[in-house]
Amino acid sequence: MSMFRALFQGQERPAGSMAENSAAGALKPVKLLVIQADDYDWPTILKGATLKDGRPIVVYQTGWPDIGVHADTYSSARICVDILKFAKTATPPEGYFPGRRVTIQPDFVLVRNEVKTPNFDGRNRLNGLLFADVPAMNSLESILMFCERPAVQGRLYRLERQLGKDVFPVVPSHFCSSSRSLMYGYTFPAVVKVGSAHAGAGKMIIKDHRQMSDFRSVLDMMPDEHCMVEPFIQSQGDLRIQKIGSNYRAFKRVGISGEWKTNTGTSIMDEVECTERYKKWADAAAEMFGGLDILTVDAIVEEETGSELILEVNGTSSGLHPDKAEEDNTFIKELLLQKMNAALCDNC
């Protein structure tokens, strides 16, 4: 409590202040909180960056499990984020002592990791940032919506209705709130997806209605989880359309290990031409939830017909192709500075 008491009494904790003072001079630096614990060094990527009003940017990079959030509406501090440890890939702030907690008041947040995973739920931290109305990229509101896969899929089906199936084709799906409402009536084999997990977790193939009955009994043991079901599509590969601001890329991934989930087995992923059709998909998805700055559209290519069907959209945590990551992180950096200038500079 002492660290929060000092902050809310107007005396900011000195940890990190050496970096801020040396970088700032007469100008108070802007504090950027980057949520990405798994990769990249954002303090180095943004080294020397300033806002248009001349204020330097001090970057603190960590992960959702390694922060605590405290906010109120009656003090000058407004929000305090307690950083338990920095990301292993990131350069810590100047003057930081290993093992020491750092408390900051972030002016802006860049989110590049999932809030909710099979092993962790960070929505309480996200809700704290939302309570304090901290500007972010992507928007915190959109990130909260992306914690619930049915909400995202519902928007995709809205886009399909608005644009037409020829323009924006989405794989048919079934939603059930529990095992009791699991009354799937479409084709088999089918794919069941439990909860809002990502990266292949919580998914399995169901061959027929007998297996579905067995699966329903398993779902009985997870009364708090919803389930989605969609027809299994034998594919020749899948597509990923990436949009970062006004920059587009398209990739095709082909599995070579025999796994039906190409994102969990061994696969080859190559960049392909980003056609106008793919750009239209990304542009339409970018309008979801008030606007997405970073997104990817995942689609599947049917083996027999070559038909392309959209599977899902991923938001701010979308991963980058290793061969393109350096350039794509530059795109993210440029877009981030635009967003920070718009949010934090009165006359920019």
N, C-alpha and C positions, 0 to 999 in steps of 0.2 A: 504493500500500500504506500510506502514512503516515496517510491519513484513517481507514482501517480499524484500524490499529494504535492510534491515539489512542482510538477508540471502545472497542476491546476491552481497553484498559487503564483504562477507566472515565472517560476525559476526552472528553466529547462535543464534537464540532466546533462552534464558535460560530455557524456560519451558521444563520440562523433563530432564534437564541436570543433576539434582541430581541423578536420577536413572542411567543415563549413566556413570557419574563419579564414583559413588560408585560401580557399577558393573564392570567397565572397569579397574580401576587401571591405568597401563601404556599402556594398549591396548584400542584403540578406539572401542567402541561397534558397532555391526551391528544393524541397525534399520529394523525391520520386521513390515510391515503394513498388518494387517489381516482384511479383509472385511467380517465380520460376525456380524450382529447386533442383530440376533434373538436368539442366543443360545451359550452356552459354554463360558469358561473363558480361552482363549488362553495364556494370560500372566502366568497363573498358570500352565497350561499344559506344557509350555515350560520353566518353572522356573528352573534356573541353567544350561540351555542348552548353549553350546558353539560350535563354529566352530572348525574344526580340527587344525586351527592355534592358537587356544586359545582365540579368540575374543568372548566375551559374546554377547548375543542377547537380545535386548530390544524390547518388543512387544507392539504395539499400535493397539488396536482392535476397530473398528468402522464400520459404514455402508456406502453404496454408497451415500445416500442423505446427509450425514454429513461430506463430504469432499469437498474441492476445490483443483484444480490442476493447477499449474503454472510451465511451463518448457521453457527452451531456449537452444540454441546451442552455446552461446558465453560467459557464465560465468562458474565459478567453481562449483556453486551449481547444475546446470543442471536441477533439478526438486525440487519443493517444494509442499508438500501436507499440506493444512490447515485443521486441524481436528476441527470441530465445537463442537463435543461432542463424548465421548466414548460410546461403547456398554454398555447397562445396566447390562449385565451378566459378564462383564469383569472387572478385577482389573486394575484401572488406574495406570499410571507410578508413581513412587515415586516422591514426590515433586509437584504433580499436584494439582491445586486449582480448585474446582468445578466452572463451569461457565466460565473458562478461555480457550481461544482457544490455540491450540498447533500447531506449524508448524514444520514439519520434512522433512528430505530428505531420503526417504525410499531406502534401498539397495535391498530389495526383497519384493514381495507381495504374500500373500496367499489369494485366493479368494474363499469364501464359500457361497456367496449369489448371487442370480440372478441380473444381471445388469439391465434388462428390465422386469418390471412387469406391470400389468394393471394400476397401479397408479403412476408409476415412470419410467423414462428412464434415466439411468446413463451412457449412451454411451459417452457423452461428457467427463466425468471423465475417463472412460476407454481409450478413444482416447488420453487423456493427458499422461497417463502412457505408452501407445504405442509410442507416440511421443518421450518420454524420454528413450525408450528402457529399461524399468525396468524389470529385470528377475522376473518370476512369476510361480506359480503353481495353476491351469493348466496354460499353456502358454496363454498370453494375446491375441494372434492371434486366438487361438481356442475359447476363451471366446467370442471374437467379432463375430465369425461365429455362435456360439450358440445363439446369439441374434436373429437370423433369422431361424425359424423352417424349412422353405422350403430348406434352404441350408443343414441342417442336414439330412433331409429326403432324399434329393438327393444323399448324400453320402451313405445312407443305401441301396438305390436301386442300386447304383454302386456295393456295396459289394454283393448284391443278384445276380447281373449279373456275377460277378467274381467267386463267390463261389458256385453258384447254389441254386435254391429254396429249395432243400432238406436239404442243410446245413445251409442256412441263409434265412429263409422265412420271408418276410416283407408284412404287410397288404397292399393291393392295394390302390392307392390314386389318387386324381385328384387335380390339382392346378389351380387356376384362379387369375389373377392379379386384377380383379375388378368384379363388378356385371355383367358387359356386357360380360365378358368372362366366366361366370359360365354356362357351358353347360355339366353338369354331365350326363353321359350315362351309369352308372353301376347300381348295384342293390339297391333296397330299402328294409327296412329302411336304412338310411345313417346317418352318423355323420358329421356335419359341424364344422370346427374349424377356427375361425376368428383371423387373426393376429398371433403373436408368443407368445400368453399368455401361462401360465403354471398352474399346479395344478387345472385343471378342468375349469378354467375361459375361456369364449368365445366359449364354446362348447354346442351343442344341437343336439337332434335327429330329423331327418326329415323323416316322415312316407312314403310320396309319392311325385310324381312330382308336385302335387297341392301345397303342403306345401313348396316345394322347390321354387315355383314361388313366394309365399308370402315372403319367406326368402330372395329371391333376391331383393325384394323391400326394405327390411330392410337394406341389404348390400349397396343399393344405397345411403343411408345416411352416409356411411363410405367410401368415395371415395379413401381414402389413405390406406385402409386396403386390404390385400390379403385374400384369403380364401382357405382352403383345405377341401376336402370331401373324406370320405372313407366309405366302407360298414359297417353297424352296425353288430357286431358279438355277438350273445347271448353266454355268457361265463359261465363257472363254477368257474371262478376266474382268477386272473392275476398273473404274475410272475415279480419279480425284481431280476436281476442279478447284483451284485455289485462287482466292481474291484477297489482296492486301491493298486497301485503298483503291487506286485505279490500276493496279498491277495484277495481271492474270497469269496463271500457269495451268497446264493440264498434264496429268500423268496417267499412264495405263500400267496396271499391275497384273502380272500373270503368276499364279502359283506353280511351283515345280516340285513340291513335296507331297502332293496328293491330299493335303488338307483342304476341306471345303471352305474354311475361313482363311483367306489369303493373308489377313493381317496377323495371324498367329503362327502360320507355317513359313517355310522358306519360299520366297517369291522374288521375281525380277520386276523392278519398277523403272519405267523409262518415261522421259518427257515426250509428249506428243503435241501436235498443233492444237492450240486453244481456239476452236472454231467459234463462229458467231453464236451458234446454238449453245455451246458451253458457256459463253459469256452471258447469254441471256439467262441461263439458269442461275449463275452466280449473282447477277444483278438483281434478279427477282428475290433470291434468298437474302440479299443484303438489305432489303427493306423490312425484314422481320423484326419485330419487337423494338421498333423505333429506329432501327439502323444497326448494321454490323460492320465494323471496320475491318476485322479479320475473320475469314470464314473459309470453309471447304465444303464442297458438295460431293458426296460419294454416290456413285451409280454403278450398276452392274450391266454387263453386256451378255445378253442371252446367247447361249452356244449355237442353237440351231438357226435362229433368225437374224442374229446380230442386233436385235432391238436393245435400246438403251433405256434403263429404268432407274429413276432416282431412288436411292435407299434412305439417305439421311443427310442432314446438314450438321456440321460441327462449327463451333464458334471460336471464341478467343484463344482456346487452348490447342487449336489445330497445329499438328506437328509439321515440321519442314523437312523436305528432302535433303539428306546430308550434303549432296553435291551442290545444292542451291541455297543452303542455309545462310552463308555469308552475305550473299546478295539480298536474300529475302529479309534478313535481319536489318539490312540497310534500309529497305523499303519500310519496315516497321518503325525504325528509328525516325525516318523522315515524317511519316504519318503521325507518330507520337508527338514530335515537336510541334507540328501543326495543331494538334488537339490541345497540347499544353498551352501554347500561345493563345489560342481562342478562349480557353477556360480561365487562364491566370493573368493575362495581360489586358488591362483595361483599354489601352490605346493601341493595341497591336492589330 
